[in-house]
Amino acid sequence: MIDLLATIFINPLTWDRRTGMLLLLPLCLAISVVYKTIKSKTLNELPMAILASWLTILLGMFAVGVALLLIYRVMA
């Protein structure tokens, strides 16, 4: 079992860009769930707060990506 896990560090997995972007969705969702679970006072407000936080993180990451792409295109 340890040898199998060690091979991940020796031969890393390769992904295309689409897979990397799709893995951003559950990562942002996990961050939203943990953060809003700690901050919310009642369980009734939790699903909408998680959804709003998740969308805010995703839109923010998208905006930063577009801004960096535009800066790269102008500077290059």
N, C-alpha and C positions, 0 to 999 in steps of 0.2 A: 504494500500500500504506500509506504514512504517513497519507494523507488518510482512509483507512478506519479506521485505528486512532485518529485524532484525533476522529472523530465519536463514538466511545464516550464520550469525556470531555465532549463538548458535549451529546449526547443519551444520558443513561445508560439502561441496561437496567432495566426494571421487572419485579419478581418478586412473586409472592404469598408468603404465609407458609410454605406447604408446600414450595415450591421452596427457600426460604432454609434451612429445617430439613434438607432433603435434602442441601444443599450442605455442611452441617456434618459429615456422615459421611465424605466423602473428605478433608476438611481435617483432622479428628482422626486419620484413618488415616495420612495423610502425616506428621503430627507424631509419631505413635507409631512408625512405621517408622524415621524418621530418629533419634529419640532412642534407641530400643532397639538399633538397629544400631551406634550409637556405644558404648553401655554394655555390650552382651553380649560374653562371652568366647568362646563357641562358636556356630557356626551352627545346631547342633541345638536349642538352647533358644530360638532367635529367633522362630519362628512363634507359640508359646504366649505368649511375653513380649509380642509385639506385640498379640496378641488381648486379653490381660489389660489392657494399658495402654490400648488403644482403648476397651474397655468401661468402664474406670475414668474416662476422660476424658468419655465420653458420659454416664454416670450422674452424674458430678459436675456437668456442664453442665445436665443435666435438674434436678438438685436445686437448683442455684442459681436456675434459671428459676422453679421452683415457689415457692421461698422469696421471691423478688422479687415474684412475682404475689400471694402472700398478703400481703406487706407493703403492696403497692399497694392491695389490696382493703380492708385494715383502715384505712389512712390516708386513703383517698379518701372 
